[in-house]
Amino acid sequence: MKKIHLLILKAFIRPFFVTFFIVMFVLLMLFLFKYIDDLIGKGFEWYIILELMMYASATNVAMALPLAILLSSIMTFGSLGENYELVAIKSAGVSLSRAMYPMVIVVALLSITAFMFSDYMLPVANLKYYSLLYDARQQKSTNLLPEGIFSSNFPGYSIRVRKKDPDGQRLYDMMIYEKNQSTGNNSVVFAKEGSMYRTPDDSFLVLKLKNGIRYEETNGDKGFNPRQRLTRLRFKETEQKFDLSNLKFKRTSESEFKSAYQMMNIKQLAQTRKIAEHGLDSALRTEFQVFRPYVKYFAVPYQRKLHQIGYNIDKGVLSSFKPTERLGAVNVALGEARALKDLLDSKVEREKDTSRGIRSMIVEYQRKFTLSAACLVLFLIGAPLGAIIRKGGLGLPVVVSVAFFLIYHIISTIGEKSAKDGHIPPAIGMWIAIVVLTPLGIFLTYKAATDSAIFDVDIYKKVFLKLIEKKSKIFGSSDAASA
């Protein structure tokens, strides 16, 4: 028995690691394709890109691990069935469920590891990943002076270069517009050609301009000439420095991202949810005290006194006012109604935002558990499915596993979105994919244990031919009866 268990474990571990790293590589490539425009041409050091890819890989574990378990389990039992090893195991008196026993233990350990990872490591990885990605996307391009457009990379300056040499150092037909906010001076510099280089400490960009002219507008002498003064200066060669300190890569404090629910563990989510629900309940209890000044009423115990004050029940409240007072009363009532409506609208929006935040907390809380459950359910589907189709390798198992994983992913995505929108309870939305696929896994396990060939095309062909024969007999008998 131990040899059989070791055989199955060896057949499972190798394809599991191979498929896991393949899926991680594919997801990492999708990440690079998505954010390639935000990373290329910004002068990042190699370790910044490597660090970002490492954190992105950590956030992809939640999708790669269930898919790797599904694919490797199909490949393992498909290969065993294709090589008639499952037949030998069953002929030795070992049932399929008993042969799956060691793999169940391994997958259960992987599920526990996935839960620990999602609760302890994933919030930290999300915090590092999103903070670094935000800073990378905010970083300005190292192409400080692109051709044919005005560049505003330097505060207070707008620079246009008509043409550049392929090496990017020689510049032609330049225009530099400067606006001094403190003195109100404006200046424009035109140069036919020039070159640029950085200082050794990479603190300044130096533009060496040749054959140009400078126009500058300054405030005139208030005592003598209040009009502005225009100065024109021609030059053959000059230099101008631009500060590069604001273009260097800067990291934002990670404390600004810690309030996001993806960066919290189970304990932090529970505490934050408790505080939010307490604040929502307190706000609802105090609503009446806020609305009370806008609600005016009076009580008259007897209908006789209504007639004494001139109120006619049939004609309405306005009948008790004089014709000249009715317009003023209506305007006052409309004003108070509008004020109350504005107050209600703001409070309703605040309550919606709080409720939406609470639902998002519950979704993230349940996500910690659904990852582990997904590993178990997809293994429960993949192992018997591999024993039924009896095909190993990366052909049919990949197609089948991707199809089932897409079903799981689509159902879970729809459920999560519906839960965040408030259409269904968050717990149901996060567990609906598990609930839908678990009966399917139990059904496939039963079919595999009973050696059912549900994927045998010949069986369905025979059933289809029998149906055709029955229909032909029915139609043939009805034609004979009519004749």
C-alpha positions as CSV (number, residue, x, y, z in Angstrom):
1,M,0.0,0.0,0.0
2,K,2.8,2.4,0.8
3,K,4.4,1.8,-2.6
4,I,1.1,2.7,-4.3
5,H,0.8,5.9,-2.3
6,L,4.4,6.8,-3.0
7,L,3.8,6.2,-6.7
8,I,0.7,8.4,-6.8
9,L,2.5,11.2,-4.8
10,K,5.5,11.2,-7.1
11,A,3.2,11.3,-10.1
12,F,1.4,14.3,-8.6
13,I,4.2,16.4,-7.1
14,R,6.1,16.9,-10.3
15,P,3.3,18.1,-12.6
16,F,2.0,20.3,-9.7
17,F,5.2,22.3,-9.4
18,V,5.5,22.5,-13.2
19,T,2.0,23.7,-13.8
20,F,2.1,26.1,-10.8
21,F,5.2,27.9,-12.2
22,I,3.8,27.8,-15.7
23,V,0.6,29.5,-14.6
24,M,2.6,32.0,-12.5
25,F,4.7,32.8,-15.5
26,V,1.6,33.3,-17.7
27,L,0.0,35.6,-15.1
28,L,3.2,37.6,-14.7
29,M,3.4,38.1,-18.5
30,L,-0.2,39.4,-18.4
31,F,0.8,41.8,-15.7
32,L,3.7,43.1,-17.8
33,F,1.5,43.4,-20.9
34,K,-1.0,45.4,-18.8
35,Y,1.5,47.9,-17.3
36,I,4.2,47.9,-19.9
37,D,3.5,51.5,-20.8
38,D,3.8,52.6,-17.2
39,L,7.2,50.9,-16.7
40,I,9.1,51.4,-20.0
41,G,11.2,54.6,-20.5
42,K,11.1,55.8,-16.9
43,G,14.7,55.0,-15.9
44,F,13.9,52.5,-13.2
45,E,16.7,50.5,-11.6
46,W,16.6,46.8,-12.4
47,Y,15.9,45.9,-8.8
48,I,12.7,48.1,-8.8
49,I,11.3,46.1,-11.7
50,L,12.3,42.9,-10.1
51,E,10.7,43.8,-6.8
52,L,7.5,44.8,-8.5
53,M,7.4,41.5,-10.4
54,M,8.0,39.6,-7.2
55,Y,5.1,41.3,-5.4
56,A,2.9,40.8,-8.5
57,S,3.7,37.1,-8.5
58,A,2.7,36.9,-4.8
59,T,-0.7,38.5,-5.5
60,N,-1.3,35.9,-8.4
61,V,-1.0,32.9,-6.0
62,A,-4.7,33.1,-5.3
63,M,-5.5,32.3,-8.9
64,A,-2.5,30.1,-9.8
65,L,-2.7,27.7,-6.9
66,P,-6.3,26.4,-7.5
67,L,-5.6,26.1,-11.3
68,A,-2.4,24.2,-10.7
69,I,-4.1,21.8,-8.4
70,L,-6.9,21.2,-10.9
71,L,-4.5,20.7,-13.8
72,S,-2.0,18.5,-12.0
73,S,-4.6,16.3,-10.5
74,I,-6.2,15.7,-14.0
75,M,-2.7,15.0,-15.5
76,T,-1.8,12.7,-12.6
77,F,-4.8,10.4,-12.8
78,G,-5.1,10.8,-16.5
79,S,-1.5,9.5,-16.9
80,L,-2.2,6.6,-14.5
81,G,-5.3,5.7,-16.4
82,E,-3.6,6.0,-19.8
83,N,-0.8,3.6,-18.7
84,Y,-3.3,1.2,-17.1
85,E,-1.8,1.8,-13.7
86,L,-5.2,2.5,-12.2
87,V,-6.4,-0.8,-13.6
88,A,-3.5,-2.6,-11.8
89,I,-4.2,-0.7,-8.6
90,K,-7.9,-1.6,-8.7
91,S,-7.1,-5.2,-9.5
92,A,-4.9,-5.3,-6.4
93,G,-8.0,-4.6,-4.3
94,V,-7.4,-0.9,-3.8
95,S,-10.3,1.4,-4.5
96,L,-10.0,4.7,-6.2
97,S,-11.0,6.6,-3.0
98,R,-8.3,4.7,-1.0
99,A,-5.7,5.4,-3.7
100,M,-6.6,9.1,-3.5
101,Y,-6.0,9.2,0.2
102,P,-2.4,10.5,0.2
103,M,-3.3,13.2,-2.4
104,V,-6.2,14.3,-0.3
105,I,-3.8,14.8,2.7
106,V,-1.4,16.8,0.5
107,V,-4.1,19.0,-1.0
108,A,-5.5,19.6,2.5
109,L,-2.1,20.7,3.6
110,L,-1.9,23.0,0.6
111,S,-5.3,24.4,1.5
112,I,-4.1,25.2,5.0
113,T,-1.0,26.7,3.6
114,A,-3.1,28.8,1.2
115,F,-5.2,30.1,4.1
116,M,-2.1,31.0,6.1
117,F,-0.7,32.7,3.1
118,S,-3.9,34.7,2.4
119,D,-4.1,35.8,6.0
120,Y,-0.5,36.7,6.8
121,M,1.5,37.1,3.7
122,L,-1.0,38.3,1.0
123,P,-1.9,41.5,2.9
124,V,1.7,42.5,3.1
125,A,2.3,41.6,-0.5
126,N,-0.7,43.6,-1.6
127,L,0.5,46.6,0.4
128,K,4.0,46.4,-1.1
129,Y,2.7,45.8,-4.6
130,Y,0.0,48.5,-4.8
131,S,2.2,51.2,-3.2
132,L,5.1,50.4,-5.5
133,L,2.9,50.2,-8.6
134,Y,1.3,53.6,-7.7
135,D,4.7,55.2,-7.4
136,A,5.9,53.6,-10.6
137,R,2.8,54.9,-12.5
138,Q,3.3,58.4,-11.1
139,Q,7.0,58.5,-12.1
140,K,7.6,60.7,-15.1
141,S,9.3,59.5,-18.3
142,T,13.0,59.9,-18.7
143,N,12.3,61.2,-22.2
144,L,12.3,64.7,-20.8
145,L,12.2,66.5,-24.2
146,P,10.2,64.6,-26.8
147,E,10.1,65.8,-30.4
148,G,7.4,68.1,-31.7
149,I,5.4,68.7,-28.5
150,F,5.6,71.0,-25.5
151,S,7.1,69.2,-22.4
152,S,6.1,70.4,-18.9
153,N,8.3,68.0,-17.0
154,F,10.1,71.0,-15.3
155,P,8.0,73.2,-13.1
156,G,7.6,76.7,-14.5
157,Y,8.9,75.8,-17.9
158,S,7.4,74.6,-21.1
159,I,9.9,73.3,-23.7
160,R,9.5,72.3,-27.3
161,V,12.2,70.6,-29.5
162,R,11.4,70.4,-33.1
163,K,13.9,67.7,-34.0
164,K,16.5,65.5,-32.2
165,D,19.5,63.4,-33.4
166,P,19.2,59.6,-33.0
167,D,21.5,59.8,-30.0
168,G,19.1,62.2,-28.4
169,Q,21.9,64.7,-27.4
170,R,21.7,67.2,-30.3
171,L,18.6,69.4,-30.4
172,Y,17.3,71.6,-33.2
173,D,14.8,74.5,-33.3
174,M,14.1,74.9,-29.6
175,M,11.6,77.0,-27.8
176,I,11.7,77.5,-24.0
177,Y,8.8,79.3,-22.3
178,E,9.3,80.4,-18.7
179,K,6.7,81.8,-16.3
180,N,8.0,83.3,-13.0
181,Q,5.0,83.2,-10.6
182,S,6.6,85.3,-8.0
183,T,7.6,88.3,-10.1
184,G,5.1,87.8,-13.0
185,N,7.9,87.9,-15.5
186,N,7.5,86.0,-18.8
187,S,10.4,85.0,-21.0
188,V,10.7,83.0,-24.3
189,V,13.9,81.7,-25.6
190,F,14.4,80.5,-29.2
191,A,17.5,78.7,-30.3
192,K,18.4,77.1,-33.7
193,E,20.4,74.3,-32.2
194,G,21.7,73.0,-28.9
195,S,22.7,70.0,-26.9
196,M,21.9,68.6,-23.5
197,Y,23.7,66.6,-20.8
198,R,23.3,65.8,-17.1
199,T,25.6,66.8,-14.4
200,P,27.8,64.1,-12.8
201,D,25.6,63.9,-9.7
202,D,22.5,63.6,-11.9
203,S,20.9,66.6,-10.1
204,F,20.5,69.0,-13.1
205,L,19.9,68.8,-16.8
206,V,22.0,71.3,-18.7
207,L,20.9,72.7,-22.1
208,K,23.6,74.4,-24.1
209,L,21.9,76.7,-26.6
210,K,23.5,78.2,-29.7
211,N,22.4,81.0,-32.1
212,G,19.3,82.1,-30.4
213,I,17.3,85.1,-29.1
214,R,15.6,85.7,-25.7
215,Y,12.4,87.8,-25.3
216,E,11.5,88.8,-21.7
217,E,8.6,90.9,-20.4
218,T,9.1,92.6,-17.1
219,N,7.0,95.1,-15.0
220,G,7.8,98.7,-15.9
221,D,8.8,101.4,-13.5
222,K,5.6,102.5,-11.6
223,G,6.9,106.0,-11.0
224,F,8.0,106.6,-14.6
225,N,6.4,104.1,-17.0
226,P,3.7,101.9,-15.7
227,R,3.6,99.9,-18.9
228,Q,5.4,96.6,-19.2
229,R,9.0,96.5,-20.6
230,L,10.0,94.1,-23.4
231,T,13.7,93.1,-23.5
232,R,15.3,91.3,-26.5
233,L,18.7,89.6,-26.2
234,R,20.6,87.8,-28.9
235,F,23.2,85.2,-28.0
236,K,25.6,82.9,-29.8
237,E,25.9,80.4,-26.9
238,T,24.4,80.1,-23.5
239,E,23.5,77.5,-20.9
240,Q,20.4,76.9,-18.8
241,K,20.0,74.5,-15.9
242,F,16.9,72.5,-14.9
243,D,16.4,70.9,-11.6
244,L,15.9,67.1,-11.8
245,S,15.1,66.5,-8.1
246,N,11.4,66.3,-8.7
247,L,11.9,63.7,-11.4
248,K,13.7,61.1,-9.3
249,F,11.8,58.0,-8.2
250,K,10.2,58.7,-4.8
251,R,8.4,56.2,-2.6
252,T,5.1,57.1,-1.0
253,S,4.6,56.1,2.6
254,E,3.0,52.7,2.9
255,S,0.8,54.0,5.8
256,E,-1.4,55.8,3.2
257,F,-2.4,52.4,1.7
258,K,-3.0,50.5,4.9
259,S,-6.7,51.5,5.1
260,A,-7.5,49.5,2.0
261,Y,-9.3,46.2,2.8
262,Q,-6.9,44.1,0.6
263,M,-4.1,45.1,3.0
264,M,-5.8,43.7,6.2
265,N,-5.8,40.3,7.8
266,I,-8.8,38.6,9.4
267,K,-8.4,40.2,12.7
268,Q,-8.1,43.7,11.3
269,L,-11.0,43.2,9.0
270,A,-13.2,42.1,11.9
271,Q,-12.2,45.1,14.0
272,T,-12.8,47.5,11.1
273,R,-16.1,46.0,10.3
274,K,-17.2,46.2,14.0
275,I,-16.3,49.9,14.1
276,A,-18.1,50.7,10.8
277,E,-21.3,48.9,11.8
278,H,-21.3,50.6,15.2
279,G,-20.9,54.0,13.5
280,L,-23.7,53.1,11.1
281,D,-26.1,52.1,14.0
282,S,-25.2,55.2,16.0
283,A,-25.9,57.4,13.0
284,L,-29.3,55.8,12.4
285,R,-30.3,56.2,16.1
286,T,-29.4,60.0,16.0
287,E,-31.2,60.7,12.7
288,F,-34.5,61.7,14.3
289,Q,-32.7,64.3,16.5
290,V,-31.3,65.9,13.3
291,F,-34.6,65.9,11.5
292,R,-36.7,67.0,14.4
293,P,-36.2,70.8,13.9
294,Y,-37.6,70.5,10.4
295,V,-40.8,68.7,11.4
296,K,-43.5,70.9,12.9
297,Y,-46.8,69.7,14.0
298,F,-49.6,70.7,16.4
299,A,-52.3,68.6,18.1
300,V,-55.9,69.6,18.5
301,P,-58.0,67.3,20.7
302,Y,-61.4,68.1,19.4
303,Q,-62.8,68.7,15.9
304,R,-64.8,71.6,17.3
305,K,-61.6,73.6,17.9
306,L,-60.5,73.0,14.3
307,H,-63.6,75.0,13.2
308,Q,-62.8,77.7,15.8
309,I,-59.4,78.4,14.3
310,G,-60.9,78.5,10.8
311,Y,-59.6,75.1,9.6
312,N,-61.7,73.3,7.1
313,I,-61.0,69.6,6.8
314,D,-62.5,69.3,3.3
315,K,-60.6,72.3,1.8
316,G,-57.2,71.6,3.4
317,V,-54.7,73.5,5.5
318,L,-54.4,76.5,3.3
319,S,-58.0,77.4,3.9
320,S,-57.1,78.6,7.4
321,F,-54.9,81.3,5.9
322,K,-55.9,84.6,4.4
323,P,-55.4,84.8,0.6
324,T,-52.5,87.2,1.0
325,E,-50.7,84.9,3.5
326,R,-51.0,81.6,1.4
327,L,-48.1,82.4,-0.9
328,G,-45.8,83.1,1.9
329,A,-46.8,80.0,3.8
330,V,-46.2,77.8,0.7
331,N,-42.8,79.4,0.1
332,V,-41.7,78.8,3.7
333,A,-42.9,75.2,3.4
334,L,-41.1,74.6,0.2
335,G,-37.9,76.1,1.6
336,E,-38.0,73.8,4.6
337,A,-38.8,70.8,2.4
338,R,-35.8,71.5,0.2
339,A,-33.5,71.9,3.2
340,L,-34.8,68.6,4.6
341,K,-34.3,66.9,1.2
342,D,-30.7,68.1,0.9
343,L,-30.0,66.9,4.4
344,L,-31.5,63.5,3.6
345,D,-29.6,63.1,0.4
346,S,-26.3,63.7,2.0
347,K,-27.0,61.2,4.8
348,V,-28.3,58.6,2.4
349,E,-25.2,58.8,0.3
350,R,-23.0,58.6,3.4
351,E,-25.0,55.5,4.6
352,K,-24.7,53.9,1.1
353,D,-20.9,54.4,1.2
354,T,-20.6,52.9,4.7
355,S,-22.8,50.0,3.7
356,R,-20.7,49.4,0.6
357,G,-17.5,49.5,2.6
358,I,-19.0,47.0,5.1
359,R,-19.9,44.6,2.2
360,S,-16.4,45.0,0.8
361,M,-14.9,44.1,4.2
362,I,-17.1,40.9,4.4
363,V,-16.0,40.0,0.8
364,E,-12.3,40.3,1.7
365,Y,-13.0,38.4,5.0
366,Q,-14.6,35.5,3.2
367,R,-11.9,35.5,0.5
368,K,-9.5,34.2,3.0
369,F,-11.5,31.0,3.3
370,T,-12.7,30.6,-0.2
371,L,-9.1,30.1,-1.5
372,S,-8.6,27.0,0.6
373,A,-12.1,25.7,-0.2
374,A,-11.4,26.2,-3.9
375,C,-8.3,24.1,-3.8
376,L,-10.2,21.2,-2.2
377,V,-13.2,21.5,-4.6
378,L,-11.1,21.7,-7.8
379,F,-9.0,18.7,-6.6
380,L,-12.3,16.9,-6.0
381,I,-13.2,17.6,-9.7
382,G,-9.8,17.1,-11.2
383,A,-8.8,13.7,-9.7
384,P,-11.9,11.7,-10.7
385,L,-12.0,13.6,-14.0
386,G,-8.5,12.5,-14.9
387,A,-9.4,8.9,-14.0
388,I,-12.4,9.1,-16.3
389,I,-10.8,10.7,-19.4
390,R,-7.6,8.6,-19.0
391,K,-5.4,11.1,-20.9
392,G,-2.1,12.4,-19.6
393,G,0.3,15.1,-20.8
394,L,-0.6,18.8,-21.6
395,G,-3.2,18.2,-24.3
396,L,-6.7,17.3,-23.3
397,P,-6.1,17.8,-19.5
398,V,-5.2,21.5,-20.2
399,V,-8.4,22.1,-22.2
400,V,-10.6,20.4,-19.6
401,S,-8.9,22.1,-16.6
402,V,-9.1,25.6,-18.2
403,A,-12.8,25.0,-19.0
404,F,-13.6,24.1,-15.4
405,F,-11.5,26.8,-14.0
406,L,-13.2,29.4,-16.2
407,I,-16.6,28.2,-14.9
408,Y,-15.3,28.6,-11.4
409,H,-13.8,32.0,-12.0
410,I,-16.8,33.4,-13.9
411,I,-19.2,32.2,-11.2
412,S,-17.0,33.6,-8.4
413,T,-16.5,36.9,-10.2
414,I,-20.3,37.4,-10.8
415,G,-21.0,36.4,-7.2
416,E,-18.4,38.8,-5.8
417,K,-19.7,41.7,-7.9
418,S,-23.3,41.0,-6.9
419,A,-22.2,40.9,-3.3
420,K,-20.4,44.2,-3.5
421,D,-23.4,45.9,-5.2
422,G,-25.7,44.6,-2.5
423,H,-27.8,42.3,-4.7
424,I,-27.0,39.2,-2.6
425,P,-25.5,38.7,0.8
426,P,-21.6,38.9,0.7
427,A,-21.2,35.4,2.2
428,I,-23.4,33.8,-0.4
429,G,-21.7,35.7,-3.2
430,M,-18.3,34.6,-2.2
431,W,-19.3,30.9,-1.6
432,I,-21.7,30.4,-4.5
433,A,-19.0,29.0,-6.9
434,I,-17.9,26.5,-4.2
435,V,-21.6,25.5,-3.6
436,V,-22.2,25.0,-7.3
437,L,-19.1,23.0,-8.1
438,T,-19.1,20.8,-5.0
439,P,-22.0,18.5,-6.1
440,L,-20.3,18.2,-9.5
441,G,-17.1,17.0,-7.8
442,I,-19.1,14.5,-5.7
443,F,-20.8,13.3,-8.9
444,L,-17.5,12.8,-10.8
445,T,-16.0,11.0,-7.8
446,Y,-18.9,8.6,-7.8
447,K,-18.7,8.0,-11.5
448,A,-14.9,7.4,-11.4
449,A,-15.3,5.0,-8.4
450,T,-17.9,3.0,-10.4
451,D,-15.8,3.0,-13.6
452,S,-18.4,5.0,-15.5
453,A,-17.3,6.0,-19.0
454,I,-19.2,9.3,-19.2
455,F,-16.8,10.6,-21.8
456,D,-17.0,7.6,-24.0
457,V,-18.3,8.8,-27.4
458,D,-19.4,5.3,-28.4
459,I,-22.0,5.2,-25.6
460,Y,-23.6,8.4,-26.6
461,K,-23.5,7.3,-30.3
462,K,-25.4,4.1,-29.4
463,V,-28.0,6.1,-27.4
464,F,-28.5,8.5,-30.3
465,L,-28.9,5.6,-32.8
466,K,-31.5,3.9,-30.6
467,L,-33.5,7.2,-30.4
468,I,-33.4,7.4,-34.2
469,E,-34.6,3.8,-34.6
470,K,-37.5,4.4,-32.2
471,K,-38.6,7.5,-34.1
472,S,-38.4,5.7,-37.4
473,K,-40.5,2.8,-36.0
474,I,-43.1,5.2,-34.7
475,F,-43.3,7.2,-37.9
476,G,-43.3,3.9,-40.0
477,S,-46.2,2.5,-38.0
478,S,-48.2,5.7,-38.3
479,D,-47.7,5.7,-42.1
480,A,-48.9,2.0,-42.3
481,A,-52.0,2.8,-40.2
482,S,-52.9,5.7,-42.4
483,A,-52.5,3.6,-45.6
